[in-house]
C-alpha cells in the first residue's frame, strides 16, 4: 500500500522527534503492509521552510536504515504545503517539493476557515500544470459543516487525501463521520497516515482499510489504498471520477419539534 502523507523524517517539523522514533514508525508501517511512503515535512511560509538539500539528505539517512533492516519500504520526497497566497511564486523559486517529483502537490488548509483566496491560489497552480491534492479535508470545520465545499474543489480538478487515523476516530467522532461521508460520496482519491509518532498517530492502514471496505466495498477500497497512489509515483493524471453531491438527511417533524422545545 502507498502512504502519501507522512511526517516520518526525524528532527524536522512536529513529526518524529528522533531517529529511534522514526525507526519504530517504520517498523509499524512494515507491519501495516505499507510499501511506499511519500515523506511530507511541513512547508509553512515564515515557519517551516527547509532547504531541499537538507530534506534529501535526511530522507537518504532514513532510507539507509530501511535497507539495513531489509524492509521492503521505499521513501519518496514530498512536502505538505500550508495554503499561502505566494505558493505559485515560491514554486517557481524551487522553495518546496512536489510529491515524489511529480506534478502533484499536497496542500493543507487552515482548520477553522477556508480562506477566500483559496480557489484563486489553486487555480494559478493548476495553470502551471500542477495538481492540487487537498490534505485531510475531513478535519476542516467548514467541510464538516458542509461536505459540498469539498465537492466544489473536486469539480475544479483537485483531489482529496483522507487520513487513515481520521477514519478510526483518532480526531473524534465528527471527523470520523465526515470521513465516512466523503468516502460514500466519491470524494476520496488518496489515503495517508499523516503519521507523526510511534504511538497515537502512528502509520496505520489495516483498520481503516477494513472500515473503507465496509463503507464502499472492496473494489473502491483497493483502488484508493493500493492503486491510486501509483499515479503519483508515475506522474500520471488520475482519471476523473465524478463526486456525488451531499444531501443531508432531512430531520423528521418530531425531531424538529423536540429541538424547538429544547431550545425554548
C-alpha positions as CSV (number, residue, x, y, z in Angstrom):
1,X,0.0,0.0,0.0
2,X,1.0,3.6,-0.5
3,X,1.1,6.3,2.2
4,X,1.2,9.7,0.5
5,X,1.3,11.8,3.7
6,X,3.9,11.1,6.5
7,X,6.0,13.0,8.9
8,X,8.4,10.1,9.5
9,X,11.6,12.1,8.8
10,X,13.1,12.8,12.2
11,X,14.2,16.1,13.7
12,X,12.4,18.4,11.3
13,X,8.8,19.5,12.0
14,X,6.3,18.2,14.6
15,X,6.8,14.7,13.3
16,X,9.3,12.1,14.5
17,X,11.4,13.7,17.2
18,X,14.5,11.5,16.8
19,X,15.9,8.6,14.8
20,X,14.7,6.0,17.3
21,X,11.0,7.1,16.9
22,X,11.4,7.3,13.2
23,X,12.7,3.7,13.1
24,X,9.8,2.5,15.3
25,X,7.4,4.2,13.0
26,X,8.9,2.4,10.0
27,X,8.5,-0.9,11.9
28,X,4.8,-0.2,12.3
29,X,4.5,0.8,8.6
30,X,6.1,-2.5,7.6
31,X,3.6,-4.5,9.8
32,X,0.7,-2.4,8.3
33,X,1.9,-3.6,4.8
34,X,2.9,-0.1,3.6
35,X,5.4,-0.4,0.8
36,X,5.8,3.2,-0.4
37,X,5.9,6.3,1.8
38,X,5.9,9.8,0.5
39,X,7.6,11.9,3.2
40,X,5.9,15.2,3.7
41,X,7.6,17.6,6.1
42,X,5.6,20.8,6.6
43,X,6.2,23.8,4.4
44,X,4.8,26.9,6.2
45,X,5.8,30.3,5.0
46,X,7.6,32.1,7.8
47,X,7.9,29.0,9.9
48,X,8.9,25.7,8.3
49,X,10.8,26.3,5.1
50,X,13.5,23.7,4.9
51,X,16.4,23.7,2.4
52,X,15.7,20.9,-0.1
53,X,19.2,19.5,0.2
54,X,18.6,19.0,4.0
55,X,15.4,17.1,3.3
56,X,17.0,15.0,0.6
57,X,19.9,14.1,3.0
58,X,17.6,13.2,5.9
59,X,15.5,11.0,3.6
60,X,18.6,9.2,2.4
61,X,19.6,8.5,6.0
62,X,16.2,7.0,6.8
63,X,16.2,5.0,3.6
64,X,19.6,3.6,4.5
65,X,18.1,2.5,7.9
66,X,15.3,0.8,6.0
67,X,17.7,-1.0,3.7
68,X,19.9,-2.1,6.5
69,X,16.9,-3.8,8.2
70,X,15.9,-5.5,4.9
71,X,12.4,-3.9,4.9
72,X,10.6,-3.5,1.7
73,X,9.7,0.2,2.0
74,X,10.7,2.8,-0.5
75,X,10.7,6.5,0.5
76,X,9.8,9.3,-1.9
77,X,10.3,13.1,-1.3
78,X,7.4,15.4,-0.8
79,X,6.1,18.2,1.4
80,X,2.8,19.2,3.0
81,X,2.2,22.8,1.9
82,X,0.2,25.1,4.1
83,X,-2.0,27.3,1.9
84,X,-0.4,30.6,1.2
85,X,-1.1,33.3,-1.5
86,X,2.5,33.0,-2.6
87,X,2.6,29.3,-3.4
88,X,2.8,29.9,-7.1
89,X,5.8,32.3,-6.8
90,X,7.5,30.0,-4.3
91,X,7.1,27.0,-6.7
92,X,8.9,29.0,-9.4
93,X,11.7,29.6,-6.9
94,X,12.0,25.9,-6.1
95,X,11.2,26.6,-2.5
96,X,9.3,23.3,-1.8
97,X,8.9,19.8,-3.1
98,X,6.0,18.2,-5.0
99,X,5.0,14.6,-4.2
100,X,7.6,12.1,-5.5
101,X,8.9,14.6,-8.0
102,X,5.5,14.6,-9.8
103,X,3.1,17.4,-10.7
104,X,1.0,16.6,-7.6
105,X,1.1,19.0,-4.6
106,X,-0.3,18.1,-1.1
107,X,-1.9,21.3,0.3
108,X,-3.2,21.8,3.8
109,X,-5.9,24.4,4.6
110,X,-6.4,26.2,7.9
111,X,-8.5,24.1,10.2
112,X,-11.1,26.7,11.2
113,X,-11.8,28.5,8.0
114,X,-11.1,28.1,4.3
115,X,-9.7,31.5,3.1
116,X,-11.4,33.5,0.4
117,X,-8.3,33.3,-1.8
118,X,-8.1,29.5,-1.8
119,X,-9.7,28.8,-5.2
120,X,-7.6,31.5,-6.8
121,X,-4.3,30.1,-5.4
122,X,-5.2,26.5,-6.5
123,X,-6.3,27.7,-10.0
124,X,-3.0,29.6,-10.5
125,X,-1.1,26.4,-9.5
126,X,-3.2,24.4,-12.0
127,X,-2.3,26.8,-14.8
128,X,1.3,25.8,-14.1
129,X,0.4,22.2,-14.8
130,X,0.3,21.3,-11.1
131,X,-2.3,19.1,-9.5
132,X,-3.5,20.1,-6.0
133,X,-4.4,17.3,-3.5
134,X,-6.3,18.7,-0.5
135,X,-4.8,17.2,2.7
136,X,-7.3,15.7,5.2
137,X,-10.4,17.7,4.3
138,X,-12.4,15.7,6.9
139,X,-10.6,17.7,9.6
140,X,-11.7,21.2,8.3
141,X,-14.6,22.7,10.2
142,X,-16.3,24.2,7.1
143,X,-16.2,20.8,5.3
144,X,-17.6,19.1,8.4
145,X,-20.5,21.5,8.3
146,X,-20.9,21.3,4.5
147,X,-19.1,18.5,2.7
148,X,-20.2,20.1,-0.6
149,X,-17.5,22.7,-0.1
150,X,-15.0,19.9,-0.9
151,X,-17.3,18.9,-3.8
152,X,-16.7,22.3,-5.4
153,X,-12.9,21.9,-5.3
154,X,-13.1,18.4,-6.8
155,X,-15.2,19.6,-9.6
156,X,-12.5,22.1,-10.4
157,X,-9.9,19.4,-10.8
158,X,-8.5,19.0,-7.3
159,X,-8.2,15.7,-5.5
160,X,-8.6,14.7,-1.8
161,X,-6.5,12.8,0.6
162,X,-8.1,11.3,3.7
163,X,-6.2,10.5,6.9
164,X,-6.5,6.8,8.0
165,X,-6.4,8.0,11.6
166,X,-9.4,10.2,11.0
167,X,-11.4,7.1,9.8
168,X,-10.6,5.2,13.0
169,X,-11.7,8.1,15.4
170,X,-8.3,9.5,16.5
171,X,-9.6,13.0,15.9
172,X,-13.0,12.4,17.3
173,X,-16.5,11.3,16.2
174,X,-17.3,14.3,14.0
175,X,-14.1,13.9,11.9
176,X,-14.7,10.2,11.6
177,X,-18.3,10.8,10.4
178,X,-17.2,13.3,7.9
179,X,-14.6,10.9,6.6
180,X,-17.3,8.3,6.1
181,X,-19.5,10.8,4.2
182,X,-16.6,11.7,1.9
183,X,-16.0,8.0,1.1
184,X,-19.6,7.4,0.4
185,X,-19.9,10.4,-1.9
186,X,-16.8,9.5,-4.0
187,X,-14.8,12.4,-2.6
188,X,-11.7,10.3,-1.6
189,X,-8.9,9.7,-4.0
190,X,-5.8,9.1,-1.8
191,X,-5.1,8.0,1.7
192,X,-2.3,8.9,4.1
193,X,-1.4,8.1,7.6
194,X,-0.3,11.7,8.4
195,X,1.9,9.8,10.9
196,X,3.7,12.0,13.5
197,X,4.7,9.5,16.2
198,X,5.0,5.8,17.0
199,X,2.0,5.9,19.4
200,X,-1.4,7.6,18.8
201,X,-0.6,9.0,15.4
202,X,1.4,6.1,14.0
203,X,1.4,4.9,10.4
204,X,-1.5,2.5,10.5
205,X,-3.6,1.4,7.5
206,X,-5.2,-2.0,8.2
207,X,-8.0,-1.0,10.4
208,X,-9.0,1.9,8.1
209,X,-8.8,-0.5,5.1
210,X,-11.4,-2.7,6.8
211,X,-13.6,0.3,7.6
212,X,-13.5,1.6,4.0
213,X,-14.4,-1.9,2.8
214,X,-17.5,-1.8,5.0
215,X,-18.4,1.7,3.7
216,X,-17.8,1.4,0.0
217,X,-16.9,-2.1,-0.8
218,X,-13.6,-3.9,-1.6
219,X,-13.1,-2.7,-5.2
220,X,-13.2,1.0,-4.3
221,X,-11.1,0.5,-1.2
222,X,-8.4,-1.4,-3.1
223,X,-8.4,1.3,-5.8
224,X,-7.7,4.1,-3.3
225,X,-5.4,2.3,-0.9
226,X,-3.3,0.3,-3.4
227,X,-3.6,1.7,-6.9
228,X,-4.3,5.5,-7.0
229,X,-1.0,6.4,-5.3
230,X,0.8,4.8,-8.2
231,X,-0.5,7.6,-10.4
232,X,1.6,10.0,-8.2
233,X,4.7,7.8,-8.3
234,X,4.5,7.5,-12.1
235,X,3.5,11.2,-12.5
236,X,0.3,10.3,-14.4
237,X,-3.0,12.1,-14.1
238,X,-5.6,10.2,-12.1
239,X,-8.7,9.7,-14.2
240,X,-11.6,12.0,-13.2
241,X,-14.3,10.3,-11.2
242,X,-17.4,12.4,-10.6
243,X,-18.1,13.2,-6.9
244,X,-21.6,12.9,-5.6
245,X,-23.3,16.0,-4.2
246,X,-24.0,15.5,-0.5
247,X,-27.7,15.7,0.5
248,X,-28.1,15.7,4.3
249,X,-30.9,13.6,5.7
250,X,-34.0,15.6,6.4
251,X,-35.0,15.8,10.1
252,X,-38.4,14.4,11.0
253,X,-41.2,16.7,12.2
254,X,-40.8,15.1,15.7
255,X,-37.1,15.8,15.8
256,X,-37.6,19.4,14.7
257,X,-40.4,19.9,17.3
258,X,-38.3,18.4,20.0
259,X,-35.3,20.6,19.1
260,X,-37.5,23.7,19.3
261,X,-38.8,22.7,22.8
262,X,-35.2,22.1,24.0
263,X,-34.1,25.5,22.7
264,X,-37.1,27.3,24.1
